[in-house]
Amino acid sequence: MTATSQQAASWLDAFTRQQPAAPWVKELRDAAFERFAQVGFPTTHDEEWRFTNVAPIAREQFTTAFPDQLYHAPKIVEELSLEEAKPYLAYHADCRSNAFVALNTAFINDQTRVLRIPAGAVLETPISITYEAPDYWGKAAFQPRTLIIVGVNAQCAIVETYKGTGSYFTNAVTEIVAGEGSIVDHYKVQLESEAAFHIATLQATLGRSANFSTHNISLGGALVRNDIGVTLSEGTEAIVNGLYVVNGTQHIDNHTTIDHAKPHGTSHELYKGILDGRASAVFNGRIMVRKDAQKTDSKQTNKNLMLSDEAVINTKPELQIFADDVRCTHGATIGQLDAESMFYLQSRGIGKEQARNLLTYAFAQDIVDRIKVQGLRDSLERVLFEKFHEHSQQ
């Protein structure tokens, strides 16, 4: 038995024991599981995964379970059934190219969170969705699935949070379909247990003249991978930002793809990382400008702050440009705390550790300040302050 077939066999029992579903859902599940069985989990021989070894996930035997869901949204937001989601579900996140998306799709069920914001609606408060992995399931695998459909000219903010206790595996997929002229601010906060695996895919498909932003904050997890894809239409504006803070032996991999499919699109991307201890991180940012996407304006930046000589970062910004009338830039930096700034703070009576924390916090604050949801911004400021303060006490 090959490694790929062994992996499929370890999930087969849970797959076959699922609750019955509508014929089209069963067909969707079957096709997804067949694809997963064909390809198995990626290995470091795969170019897209060469710096991230998911063998600890592949060889583990997980109990299939459901995360606790905490949900709050304005009354105007509609909760849809799977049947109502049929025209949209699984059309955006790609099962063919991503084994983890295939595995998640194979376990789609009635707990899939499907939301629709009506055309023209302006939400005064954010949609909040929290998936929490409770420890009473033991070593469990959770497959949270979220689909959000934003109507024409609607405006909303969405906050996804992932957290849990113990050792477990979260394999999340979120699809966002933003209608023409809509404004969508999306935030994902990952606060998983330090013993958890977290694999997540976000795929956003944007209509003409839509304005979309996503901020991906990763602070927890032992092994983390975020795949973020944004497809722009004509006149679309997209902001793709992220912050990752890792220490100890944590590993995080951020892969982003911004696909300019139509002309007059604008995208700006800023990912910042803070690495300490023997932590490792990957940033791979791809900007694709298709042949017809003339007048594209795109900028990508990845900045990394290394607090330890043992920490490792692999960063790879990419541009794939097939149009000739574009303006695209990208860049990456890797550095340590500025010695002059440290000296300046210490010369004014601030201790070395406190000065270190202040400068580290300021580096992260650049991303946090871009968050428009006040409550989320305040809570992240507290989390980061405590995180850096605790580190200084170790």
N, C-alpha and C positions, 0 to 999 in steps of 0.2 A: 504493500500500500504506500503510495507516494505521500509526501508531507501535505500536499494540497488536499488529497482525498481524506487524510486523517483529520485535517482541520474541519472539513465539511461534515465528516461523521460525528465529530464532537458536538456539533450544533444541530444535527439532524433530529434527534429525539425531541428537543424543545420546539423545533420547527413544526414537526408533525403533530405535536400535542396542542397546538394553538386552537383557540375557539373557532368554530365555523364562521365563514365570512361570505359576503356576496360574491357571486361568480367572478366579477371583474377584479375584486380585491384578491381573491384566491389566485387568479391568473397573474396578477401583479406580483404577489408573493412568490409564486412558483418560479416565475421568470427570474426574479431577483436572486432567489436561493440557487437556482441553476447557474447563474453567472458567478455567484460567490464560490460555488463548488468547482467551477472551471478554473478560476484564477487564484483562489485562496488569499491569504494575507500577503501583503507585499513584503519583500525582503530587501536587504541593503544592495542587492544586485540591480534593483529597479532604480533608475536614475532619480525619480521623484522621491525616493525614500532612502537614498544611500547614506545619509547621516542620521537616520532614525531607525533603530532596530526594534521592531514590534514583536520579536520572538517571545518576550515575557507574556504578551497577550495571547499569542497563537498557541502556546503550550499549556495555558491555564484551562482548567475545567470550571466554568462558571454556571451558577444557577441563573436561569432566566427569570427576571423579576420586573416589577413596575416601580418607577420612582414616585415618591410623594409629589403632588403638584399643588403649588400655591398660585392662584391666579386672581388678578384683579384688573378690571377694565371699565371704562365708562359704559353706561347702559346702551349707548348707540352701537357699540361693537357687537356684531352678530357671531354667535358660535354655530358653526356648520357641522353637519354630519359628514361621514365619509362619502355618502352618496352625493351630497351637494358639492363635495370637494373634487369629484371625479374629473372635471375638465382641467384641473390644475395639479393635482397631487402626483408627484414623481415625474413631472415633465421638465423639471429644471435641474435638480441635483441628479447627476449622471451615474447610474448603476454600472454602466459599461466600463467606465475608466477608473472607478473607485470601489474597491472591494468592501470598504466599510459602509459606503452608501448602499451597496447591494445587500449587505447583512442587515442594516437597519430597515430597508424596504421589505425584506423578507419577513419582518416581524411587525409590519403595520397593523394596527388594531384600532378598536373604538376609543382607545385612550389618546389617539393622535389629536393634537390640539389644532383645530382649524378655525381661523378667525377671518372675518371680512369687515372692512371699514367701508361704509357706504360712500358713494360718490358725493363729493362736496362737503363731507363731514370734516369738522375741525375739532380734534380732541384736545380738551383743555388739560387733561391729566394723562400720564403715560399708561400704556398697557404693560402690566407686570406679570411675568411668567417665571416661576421658580421651580426647578426640578431638583429634588433633594433625594439622595441615596441613603436610606436609613440602614443602620447596622444590623437590624434584626433579620435581614435577608442573608446575612453571611457574605461569602465571596460571590457576588452576583453581577450579572450583566444587565444593564439598563439601555433601552433603545428609544429615548425620547424623540418624538417627531413633531415638528411644528410647521404649519403652513399659514402664512398671513397674506391675504389678498387686499390690496389697498385700492379703493375706487378712484376714478378720475377726479382730479383736483382735490382729493382728500388730504388731510394733514394729520400726522400722528407721530408719537414717540413710542418705542418698544424697548423694554428692558428684559433681557433674558439673564437668569442667574442659575448657575450650577454649583451645587455644594453637596457634601455628604460626610459620612463617618466610616472609618475602617478602610478595608481593602476591597475594591470593586472596579468595575469597568463601565464607564459611560460612553456610549456611541451615539452621538446626537446628530440629527439632520434638521436644518431649518431652511425652508424655502420662502422667499418673499417676492411677491409679484406686485410691482408698483405701477399703477395706472398712469395714463397721460396727465402731466401737469401736477402730479402728487408730490407731497413733501414728506419724506420718511426719515426720522432719526432713529437709528437702531443701536442698541448697546448690548454687549454680551459680557458678563462678568463671571469668570471662572474661579471659584474658591474651593475647589475639590480638596479632599483629604490628601495629605502628603504621601499616602500609600496607594492612591487611586490612579487608574489609567483613564485618560480623557481624550477621545478622538471626536472631532466635530467638523461638520461641513455646513457652511452657509452659502447658499446660492441665491443671489438677488437678480431678478430680471426687471429692467427698468423701461417704462414706457417713454414716449416722446416728451421732451421738456420736463421730465421728472427731476426732482432734487433729492438725492439719497446720501445719507451718511451712515457709517458704521464705525463703532469704537469697540475694539476687542481687548478686554483687560484680563490678563492671565496671571494669577498669583498663586495657584495651588497645583496639586497633582505631582505624581512621580514621573510619569511619562505623558506628554501632552502633544497633540498634533491638531492644528487648526488649518482647515482648507477653506479659503474664502474666495468666492467667485462673484464678480459683478459684471453683468452684460449691459452696456449702455446703448440707448437708441439715439435718435437725432435730437441734438440740443440738450442732452442730458448732462447733469452735473453730479459727480460722485466724489465723496470724501471717504477714504479708507484709512483709518488710524488704528494703532494698537500700542499696547504697553505690556511688556512681560518682565516679571521680576522673579528670578530663580536663585536658589542657593543650595547648599548641601550637595546632593547628587541628582537634583532635579534635571529633567531634560524637556525642552519645549521646542517645537518645530512649527513655524508659521509659514504657510504657503499661500500666496495671494495671486489671483489672476484678474486683471482688469481688462475687459474685452470691449474695445471701441468698435462696435459693429456698424455704426452709422456716422454721418458727418456732424461736425459742430459739437462734439462731445468734449467735456472738460473733466479731468480727474486729478485729485491731489491725494497723495498717500504719504503718511508719516508713521513709521513704526520705531519705537524706542525700547531698548532692552537694558536691564540691569542684572549683571551676573556676579555671583559671589561663590565662595567655596570651590567645590569641584563641579559646579553646574555646567551644563552645556545647552546651547541654543542654536537654532537654524532659522534663518530668514531667507526665503526665496520669493521674490516679488517679480511677477511677470506682467508687463504691459503689452497688450496686443492691439495693433491698429490695422484693421482690415482694409482691403483695397479701396473700398468706397467711403471710408471714414476720413474724408478730407477735412481740413480745418480742425483737427484734433489738437487739444492742448492738455498735456499730461506731465505731471511731476511726481517723482517717487524718491523718498529718502528713508534710509535706515541708519539709526544712530545707536551705538552700543557703549555702555559704561561698564568697564571691567574693574571689579573691586578686589579681585584675587588673581594671582599669577597662574592658578590652576584651572580657572574657568576657561571655557572654549566656546567660540562663536564661529559659525560658518554662514557667511552672508553672500547672497548672489542676486543682485538686481538684474533684470533682463528686459530688453526692449525687442519686440518683434514687430517691425514696421513694414507694411505693404502699401502704404499710401505715400505720396510725395509732398503734400502741402500740410505739414504737421509741425508742432513744436513739442518735443518730448525731451525730458531730462531725467536722469537718475543718479543716485550716489549712495555711498555707504561709508560710515566712519566707525572706528573702534578706538576707544581711548580710556584713559584712567582719569581719576579726579585731578582737576587742575591744581598744580602745586602752588601757584601764586594765590589762588583763591583760598586754599587751605592756610597758607601763611598769613594772609590778610585777616581771616577770621580768628586764628590763634593769637595774632598780635593784639587783638582786641579782647583778650581774656576768655575766649571760647575754647573749651577743651578739644583735644584732637578728635575724639569719638563723636562729640556733638557737632563739630565742624564737618566731619565726614557725613554724618546723617543729614545735616542741613543741605549740603551740596547734592547728595543723592536724592533727597526729597525734591529739591528744586528741579533736578533733571526729569523726574517723573511728573512733576506738577505741570509741565508743559502740555502733556496729554490730558491730564485730569481737568485742567482749566477749559478744555474744549468741549467738555460734557455740558449739555444744556439743561439736563434734568437736575435741579438743585439738590434734591434729596439724595440722589445717587452720587453726585459730586461730593457732598458732605460726608457720606458714609465711606467713600473711597479714600478721602483725605484722612479719616480716622484710621482706617485699615493700614494705609501706608505708613502713617506716623507710628503706629504700634509695631508694625513689622520692622521698621528700621531701628526703633528704640529697643525692641527685644534683641535684635542682632547685636547691638552695641553692648548688651549686658552679658552676652555669652562669652 
